[in-house]
Amino acid sequence: MRDVYDLGSELLLVATDRISAFDVVFSEPVEDKGKVLTRISTQWFRYFSDINNHLITDDVSRFPKPYQNEPSLIGRSVLVKKAKRIDFECVVRGYLTGSAWKEYLQLGTIAETPYPKGLQESYQFPTPIFTPARKNDSGHDENVSESTMEKEVGSDLFQKVKSISLQLYEKAHQLMAKQGILLCDTKFEFGLIGGEPVLIDEILTPDSSRYWDASTYALGKTPASFDKQILRNWLESTSWDKNPPPPKLPESLIQELRKKYLELEDKINICLSQK
């Protein structure tokens, strides 16, 4: 969850410790979550510096006044270039789980594409697949087919963002596997600056991705997670109907989330230090 400040040609993004799931924001914060997400995303942006992105700086001493050197912003804020958002999430999946698994069980399709019968949960696709989702102003994001996105944004732009998304996923998956982590799936967002696509929002964080413990991977079940799926799994085990008000989160769950986010950050740091 971020607060966004419009500074004209730039935006100031402030990552809070709030957490949401199923489009509902919870009352209980996860301590340091915003700082962890900011560090992870900024690290990945810098690692993939050959791909155009919106990041200007995370150094608060370089922020414009009155935000410059503001103590509350340190470690959880980034100054970015403003872009015209492309209203689709570029989701890349390496494994069958989440909403794709639900669609497959119901319809035998994934992103409206038919798949063979008999696939099991957590099945690894021979090659990663691109499954976009339309960003709606209200309600849930809507999974759509590749052809739907291509028709709405144009073939040239579609091919560019699809190619970049797959490239980023494949490299990140390869890197994280060395630390015993499977990057199950992730989403990227793009905007346009000067008519060209640039990465925006956050990338490869535990809020925008599923990271699995490789040692627990097995077909037919969901491996242990280092991401927000921990919260979703707990919520699915309750009787909550996914409408406000949300249930109170137990302290043990909050601490587990914090611990796993920090563990994941450590593993990402190791991966990216070996460039």
N, C-alpha and C positions, 0 to 999 in steps of 0.2 A: 504494500500500500504506500502510495507516494502522494505528497502534496506538490502541486505544480504552480510555479510563479512565472507569469508571462512578462518577459523583459523586453519585448519588442521583437528583435531579430534573434533573440536567444531565450531559452527557458532555464529556470532553476528547478531541478528535480530533487526533492527531499524525501528520502526513504524513511518511513516511520517504523515503529515496532508493532504496528497493528497487523493483524492477519485476517484473511478472509478465506472462505470456501463456499462453493455453490452460490457465488454472488452475494453472500451475506458477510458483513464485517462483525467480528467478535469483540467483546468488551475487553477481554484480557490481552495485554500485550505480551510479546515474546522478547524478552530483554536482549538488546543488541542486534536483533534481527535486521533492522535497517542498515546498520553498519556492515554486517556480514554480507548482505546482498549487494551493497554498494561496492565493497572491496572485490567481491567475486566478479561482478559484471565489468567493473573497470579493468580488472586484470585481463579478462577475456578480450575486451575491446582492444587493449594494447597488444595482446598476443597476436590478434588477427588484424594488425594495423594495415595490412595490404588491402583490406576490405573497407570501403568508405563507411564511416559511422559519424554519429552526431556529437561525439564527446569533444568538449573543449578542454575542461580541466576539472579535477576534483580538489584542487588546492584553493582553500577558502581565502587565502591571501590575494588571489587573483580574481575573486568575485567582484562584481560592481557594488558600489555602495547602494543601499545601507547594509548589504549582506556580507560585505568583506569582513573577514575575521570574526564573524558571528559565532560564538562558542557552541550554540545549539546546532549549528550546521556542520561542525567538524566531523568528518568521518562518515557522514550519511548523506552528502549532497554532491551533485555534479552540475556544472554549467554546460549546457549543450546548445547546438545550433537548432533553430526552429526549422522543422520540415513539414511539408504537407503530407499528413499520414495517409498511407494506403490502407483502406479499411478491411484488410484481411490479415489474419494471423497465418504465418507460414509455418505449419506444423510438419516436423519430420519425425517419422516413427521407425525405429529399428526393430521393435518387438510389438506383439499384439496384446494390448491391454487398454484399460480406460474406456473412453467413449467408442473407440474403434472396436474393442472386444464386444461391447454391448450391441453395436450395430451389426457386427458379424453374427452374433447369436440370434438376433431378431430377423435379419434379412439375408444373411449369407454374403453381405457386401462390406467393403471398407471404402469410405468416401465415394459411395455409389458404384464402386467397381466390384464385380463378382469375384469371389475367391473360392478355392476348392473346399469341399466339405471336409469336416474332421479336424480342422486346425484346433490346437489347444491354446489356452491362455498362456501368455508369455512366449509364444512361438516367435522365433527370430526370422524375420523376412530375409530372403536370399540377398537382397540389396535394400537399403532404406527406402521408404516410400514417402511421398509428399502428399499431405492431406490438409488442404487449407480450411480455414474457418472464417466466416464473415463476422466482423466486429459490429455488433448491434449497439445502438445507443441505449437501449433498455432491454432487460432480459438477458438470457444466455447467448453466448456466441453460437453461431450456427455452422455446423460442419457442412461443407459443400464439396462438390466434385471439382477436379482440376479444370474441367471444361467450363464450369460456371465462373470460376475466378478469371480464367483466361478471357472469356467473353466480356467480362465487366471491366478489366483493367487493360486489356489489349495484349496481343500475343507477345510482342517484344518485351514489355515490362514483365509479364508473367514468366517468360523463360529466364530472364535475368535473375529475378528473386528466387525462383525455384532452384536454379543452378547454384546460386550463392548459399542458399539454405542447406542443400544437400552437401555441398563442399564443407561448410562449417560443421555440420553434424558428424560427418565421416571423420574429419580430423580430430574433433573433440572426443568422439567415441574411441578412436585409436589411442589417444593420449591417456584417457581415464582408465582404460583397460589395464594399463601398466601398473596402476595402483589398486587393482582389484575392484574397480567400480565399472558398472555397465551403464552407459548413458542410454536409457531406454527410449526416451523421446524428448523433444524440446520444441519450443515455438520461438520464432523470430518475428519481429515487426520491422517494417520498412516505411520510410517516408521519401518524399522527393525534394531535392534541392537542385535548382537549376535543371530540372527535368530528369535528373539521374537518381536512381535509388540509393539510399543510405540506410544503414542499420540504425534503428532508434530503440527507445525504451530500455530494456535490460536484455542481456543475453546469458544463457547457460547458467542461470541461478537455480537454486532449489525451489524457487517459487514458479519458475517458468519451465522447469524440466523435471523429469523423473530420473533419479540416479539410484541404481540398485547395487546391493552388495553381491558381487559376483559369486562369492562362496555359497550363497543361499539360492542361486538360480536353479530352477528346475521347471520343466514343462508342466503345465496344469495348475500352477499356483503363482501367486504374486511374491516375488522376492522381498527381502527386507529393504527398506528405503532409507535414503538420506535426504528427504525432501518433504514437501507439503502433503504428499500422499499419506504420511503418518497421521495427519489431522483428518484427511478425508476418510481413511479407514476407520478411525475411531468414530466419526460421525455416522458412518454407514452402519455401525454396530448398535447405534441408539435408535430410539423411536422418533427422532426429530424428522419433521416432514420437509426440511430444507427451505422453510419460509420463516421470516422474522416472527418473534424474537428467537435468536439462537440459544442453544443450551450453554450453561456455564462450563468453561473448560477446566478440567482438574489440573492442579499444579504439577502433578507428575507428568502429564501430557505436555504441558508447556516446557518443562525442563528437558524432556526427551527431544522435543523439536529443537530447542536451543543447542543441546549437545550434538545432535546429528548435523545441524547446519555448520557448527564449528568444526566438526570432524571432516565434513566434506570440504570446507575451505582449506584445511590443512593439506588434504590430498590434492586439491587443485593447485595449491601453491607449489607442492613438490613437482607436479607434472609440468607446470609452466616455467619452473626454474631450470628445467632440463632441455630448454629450447635448442 
